[in-house]
Amino acid sequence: MASRSAIVAVFAAFGYVSGQNNTAFSGPGPFPEGQDFLEDAQVTREKAITFDLYFPNEGDAPRWQLITRLEEASPPDTQIPNAQVLNTVYDFGFPNGGNLTGAVAASSGQLDQNNFCVTILQTQIPSSRANKYNADTEENASEGSCAYPFRDACIDAIAERVGKTQPGEDGCRMSNGIDLSSIIQCEWVFESDTRVATYNLLSPELAGNLTGGFAHITSDPYDGNNRTFFDIADTRIHFVAIDSGNTFTPLCVKVDASRDQVSGGASNLNKSLWLIGAVVTGALAYAL
């Protein structure tokens, strides 16, 4: 009976891991709909960077923070030993008080009062560029935080493409057919499988419903003894572009800026095989 249970556990683990992805779910808000167990997630790591949406930052111009949180929680109903889910949460903070609606209103000369769009990069960039990240930009991230990992030529080309694009049905320009991998100045950093997601935080569906975070990237369940998913999120470049009115502001942050990027692997195959091995070993030990 024990060996039969072990076989069942092995194949259950294999099924979970062979299909799992460190960006299994993504969307607006702090976690996927219906995944209420993530309300109790523990914050494993957090990084806040400060930025402005227009200069000079005098008078009533608000200061902003982009907060990136790496949270972990134990999911229900899984046969993976020591199962964890990693939830990467993006949130805005306001050091001088306030909220998103008030900050947008205070910048009415620059920002569209009905459309405040954010675009989130869901995948890694090459380590040769990610490791160029400069933590000295974190106190004023709107002044070149993306120039080191992406180079000015790429960022300027994205801004130019956005400036020439009309908003889509959601009120956002970056969701209206912009393919970052097709921009020549960026072709060495954005690959064909680059994934981004754009959300209009002032849309009727989202406005006022973003307490705890404006966007999330949530993994499948994985063996918590294997820290690969966490290390990838901890060391990759998190790219968040704000597009509203006449403001296009790209922000880049590396949560643990002291480490080189942990890659998804010699392609994702090796990572998947490593995870399969770790989970299968754990499943066997658990079942036996």
Secondary structure per residue as TSV (DSSP state, phi and psi in degrees):
chain	resnum	aa	ss	phi	psi
A	1	M	-	360.0	-39.2
A	2	A	H	-63.5	-43.0
A	3	S	H	-66.1	-37.3
A	4	R	H	-62.0	-43.6
A	5	S	H	-62.3	-37.2
A	6	A	H	-63.3	-43.2
A	7	I	H	-62.5	-43.5
A	8	V	H	-60.1	-44.4
A	9	A	H	-63.9	-40.4
A	10	V	H	-60.1	-49.3
A	11	F	H	-70.4	-31.7
A	12	A	H	-64.2	-44.3
A	13	A	H	-64.3	-42.6
A	14	F	H	-60.4	-41.6
A	15	G	H	-62.6	-40.7
A	16	Y	H	-66.5	-46.9
A	17	V	H	-78.5	-38.2
A	18	S	H	-63.3	-25.2
A	19	G	T	-104.2	-1.4
A	20	Q	-	-79.3	160.1
A	21	N	-	-149.4	141.1
A	22	N	T	-77.9	1.8
A	23	T	T	-130.3	54.7
A	24	A	S	-65.3	-38.1
A	25	F	E	-132.4	143.8
A	26	S	E	-149.5	153.0
A	27	G	E	173.1	-178.4
A	28	P	E	-77.0	160.6
A	29	G	S	85.6	177.2
A	30	P	S	-80.1	-17.7
A	31	F	S	-164.5	163.9
A	32	P	-	-63.3	148.0
A	33	E	T	-60.7	134.1
A	34	G	T	88.5	-8.8
A	35	Q	-	-98.7	60.9
A	36	D	G	-66.0	-19.3
A	37	F	G	-62.0	-20.6
A	38	L	G	-74.3	-10.6
A	39	E	G	-61.7	-27.2
A	40	D	G	-100.0	14.9
A	41	A	-	-63.4	144.9
A	42	Q	E	-93.6	134.9
A	43	V	E	-76.6	113.0
A	44	T	E	-86.8	-35.4
A	45	R	E	-152.7	148.4
A	46	E	E	-147.2	141.5
A	47	K	E	-137.4	131.4
A	48	A	E	-118.1	129.1
A	49	I	E	-118.2	150.3
A	50	T	E	-105.3	144.8
A	51	F	E	-155.2	167.5
A	52	D	-	-120.4	155.0
A	53	L	S	-102.5	-6.9
A	54	Y	S	-159.7	161.3
A	55	F	S	-124.1	155.3
A	56	P	S	-74.5	157.7
A	57	N	-	-87.2	70.6
A	58	E	-	-114.6	169.1
A	59	G	T	63.1	-128.3
A	60	D	T	-94.2	10.9
A	61	A	-	-66.1	122.8
A	62	P	-	-75.3	149.7
A	63	R	-	-89.3	141.9
A	64	W	E	-117.4	156.6
A	65	Q	E	-128.5	140.3
A	66	L	E	-101.9	120.1
A	67	I	E	-109.6	125.6
A	68	T	E	-114.1	118.5
A	69	R	E	-115.3	134.7
A	70	L	E	-106.0	112.4
A	71	E	E	-116.3	147.4
A	72	E	E	-129.8	143.8
A	73	A	E	-148.4	155.3
A	74	S	-	-88.4	120.8
A	75	P	-	-80.7	152.4
A	76	P	S	-81.9	163.0
A	77	D	S	56.5	54.3
A	78	T	-	-138.5	147.1
A	79	Q	-	-96.2	5.5
A	80	I	S	-77.5	125.6
A	81	P	T	-62.3	141.5
A	82	N	T	50.9	41.1
A	83	A	E	-64.0	138.8
A	84	Q	E	-135.2	155.1
A	85	V	E	-123.4	132.8
A	86	L	E	-97.8	125.9
A	87	N	E	-119.4	113.6
A	88	T	E	-92.9	120.9
A	89	V	E	-116.8	133.9
A	90	Y	E	-110.0	133.4
A	91	D	E	-143.5	157.1
A	92	F	E	-104.0	142.0
A	93	G	E	-126.1	159.1
A	94	F	-	-133.0	100.7
A	95	P	T	-55.6	-29.6
A	96	N	T	-97.6	14.7
A	97	G	S	90.3	163.8
A	98	G	-	112.8	-170.0
A	99	N	-	-146.2	-179.3
A	100	L	H	-60.8	-48.0
A	101	T	H	-59.8	-43.3
A	102	G	H	-67.5	-38.2
A	103	A	H	-67.2	-39.2
A	104	V	H	-65.6	-42.0
A	105	A	H	-63.0	-37.0
A	106	A	H	-69.6	-17.2
A	107	S	T	-112.1	38.4
A	108	S	T	-63.0	-22.9
A	109	G	T	-73.2	-20.5
A	110	Q	T	-113.4	-33.1
A	111	L	S	-104.6	145.9
A	112	D	-	-73.3	123.0
A	113	Q	S	-73.0	-9.6
A	114	N	S	-112.1	-15.9
A	115	N	-	-136.5	115.5
A	116	F	-	-129.3	100.8
A	117	C	E	-102.8	138.3
A	118	V	E	-124.8	139.1
A	119	T	E	-118.1	127.6
A	120	I	E	-110.4	129.3
A	121	L	E	-82.4	124.9
A	122	Q	-	-98.7	-6.1
A	123	T	S	-124.9	168.6
A	124	Q	-	-79.4	155.2
A	125	I	-	-102.7	166.3
A	126	P	-	-56.3	142.5
A	127	S	H	-60.7	-31.5
A	128	S	H	-59.6	-27.2
A	129	R	H	-96.6	-38.6
A	130	A	H	-59.5	-34.8
A	131	N	T	-77.9	-1.2
A	132	K	T	-84.5	-4.6
A	133	Y	-	-53.1	137.2
A	134	N	-	-114.9	109.2
A	135	A	G	-66.3	-16.0
A	136	D	G	-65.9	-15.4
A	137	T	G	-84.2	-4.3
A	138	E	G	-70.3	-22.0
A	139	E	G	-79.9	-16.9
A	140	N	G	-149.8	71.3
A	141	A	T	-67.1	-21.4
A	142	S	T	-73.1	-8.5
A	143	E	T	-102.9	66.5
A	144	G	T	92.2	20.4
A	145	S	T	-65.5	-24.4
A	146	C	T	-95.1	-7.1
A	147	A	H	-67.1	-33.0
A	148	Y	H	-74.0	-52.6
A	149	P	H	-74.8	-29.1
A	150	F	H	-108.3	-19.0
A	151	R	-	73.8	147.7
A	152	D	H	-60.9	-37.8
A	153	A	H	-60.2	-40.5
A	154	C	H	-69.3	-48.2
A	155	I	H	-61.7	-42.4
A	156	D	H	-63.8	-37.4
A	157	A	H	-68.2	-37.4
A	158	I	H	-63.5	-46.0
A	159	A	H	-60.6	-40.0
A	160	E	H	-65.4	-43.2
A	161	R	H	-62.7	-42.7
A	162	V	H	-62.7	-42.3
A	163	G	H	-62.7	-24.5
A	164	K	T	-95.9	1.6
A	165	T	S	-105.6	135.9
A	166	Q	-	-80.4	149.8
A	167	P	-	-61.5	146.7
A	168	G	-	-81.9	-170.4
A	169	E	T	-61.8	-24.6
A	170	D	T	-85.8	1.5
A	171	G	S	86.3	5.3
A	172	C	-	-114.8	140.4
A	173	R	S	-82.0	-36.0
A	174	M	T	-73.4	-10.8
A	175	S	T	-95.8	2.7
A	176	N	S	-103.7	61.3
A	177	G	S	83.8	11.6
A	178	I	-	-82.0	119.1
A	179	D	-	-107.5	106.0
A	180	L	G	-61.2	-32.6
A	181	S	G	-71.3	-12.7
A	182	S	G	-91.0	-5.2
A	183	I	-	-81.6	116.4
A	184	I	G	-55.4	-42.3
A	185	Q	G	-68.1	-10.5
A	186	C	G	-117.6	4.8
A	187	E	T	-65.9	-20.4
A	188	W	T	-84.3	-8.0
A	189	V	T	-118.3	-32.1
A	190	F	S	-104.7	117.4
A	191	E	-	-94.8	174.5
A	192	S	T	-63.6	-23.7
A	193	D	T	-96.4	13.2
A	194	T	-	-61.2	131.9
A	195	R	-	-119.0	131.7
A	196	V	E	-130.0	161.0
A	197	A	E	-138.3	137.3
A	198	T	E	-120.4	135.2
A	199	Y	E	-133.0	138.6
A	200	N	E	-94.9	104.6
A	201	L	T	-73.0	-11.5
A	202	L	T	-103.4	7.9
A	203	S	S	-65.7	153.2
A	204	P	T	-56.3	-30.9
A	205	E	T	-72.2	-28.1
A	206	L	T	-109.1	-32.3
A	207	A	T	-54.1	126.2
A	208	G	T	83.0	-1.1
A	209	N	-	-118.8	29.3
A	210	L	-	-118.7	26.8
A	211	T	T	-61.4	126.6
A	212	G	T	94.3	-5.8
A	213	G	-	155.2	145.9
A	214	F	S	-97.4	-13.5
A	215	A	E	-159.1	156.7
A	216	H	E	-142.2	155.3
A	217	I	E	-130.2	119.2
A	218	T	E	-121.5	131.9
A	219	S	-	-83.8	166.3
A	220	D	-	-69.4	165.4
A	221	P	-	-62.0	144.2
A	222	Y	E	-146.7	165.6
A	223	D	E	-70.5	115.8
A	224	G	T	-64.2	-15.3
A	225	N	T	-74.2	-18.1
A	226	N	-	-98.5	115.0
A	227	R	-	-94.5	15.6
A	228	T	H	-59.2	-50.7
A	229	F	H	-59.1	-44.3
A	230	F	H	-63.7	-45.4
A	231	D	H	-62.3	-36.9
A	232	I	H	-62.1	-48.9
A	233	A	H	-66.2	-32.5
A	234	D	H	-72.5	-26.9
A	235	T	H	-118.5	-3.7
A	236	R	S	-83.3	168.4
A	237	I	-	-83.7	121.7
A	238	H	E	-94.5	117.2
A	239	F	E	-109.9	121.4
A	240	V	E	-127.5	119.0
A	241	A	E	-107.9	128.6
A	242	I	E	-101.8	129.1
A	243	D	E	-133.2	113.1
A	244	S	E	-158.9	129.1
A	245	G	T	59.3	-127.7
A	246	N	T	-99.2	21.6
A	247	T	E	-112.2	124.4
A	248	F	E	-125.8	113.2
A	249	T	E	-127.7	107.2
A	250	P	E	-86.4	137.7
A	251	L	E	-126.0	137.6
A	252	C	E	-127.7	139.6
A	253	V	E	-145.9	141.8
A	254	K	-	-117.4	116.1
A	255	V	S	-59.5	-50.2
A	256	D	S	-106.9	91.6
A	257	A	T	-74.8	-8.5
A	258	S	T	-82.5	-12.9
A	259	R	S	-111.9	152.0
A	260	D	-	-69.7	156.1
A	261	Q	-	-62.8	132.3
A	262	V	-	-86.6	118.2
A	263	S	-	-81.1	157.0
A	264	G	S	-67.0	-11.6
A	265	G	-	130.7	178.3
A	266	A	S	-78.7	76.9
A	267	S	H	46.1	-179.6
A	268	N	H	-70.1	-12.5
A	269	L	H	-62.6	-48.5
A	270	N	H	-62.0	-40.0
A	271	K	H	-61.3	-44.6
A	272	S	H	-63.8	-41.2
A	273	L	H	-64.9	-39.7
A	274	W	H	-63.2	-45.1
A	275	L	H	-64.0	-41.2
A	276	I	H	-60.2	-45.4
A	277	G	H	-60.6	-43.8
A	278	A	H	-65.0	-43.7
A	279	V	H	-72.1	-40.1
A	280	V	H	-63.5	-42.5
A	281	T	H	-60.6	-43.8
A	282	G	H	-64.0	-39.1
A	283	A	H	-65.8	-41.0
A	284	L	H	-62.9	-46.5
A	285	A	H	-62.3	-40.3
A	286	Y	H	-65.0	-44.0
A	287	A	H	-73.3	-33.2
A	288	L	-	-86.8	360.0
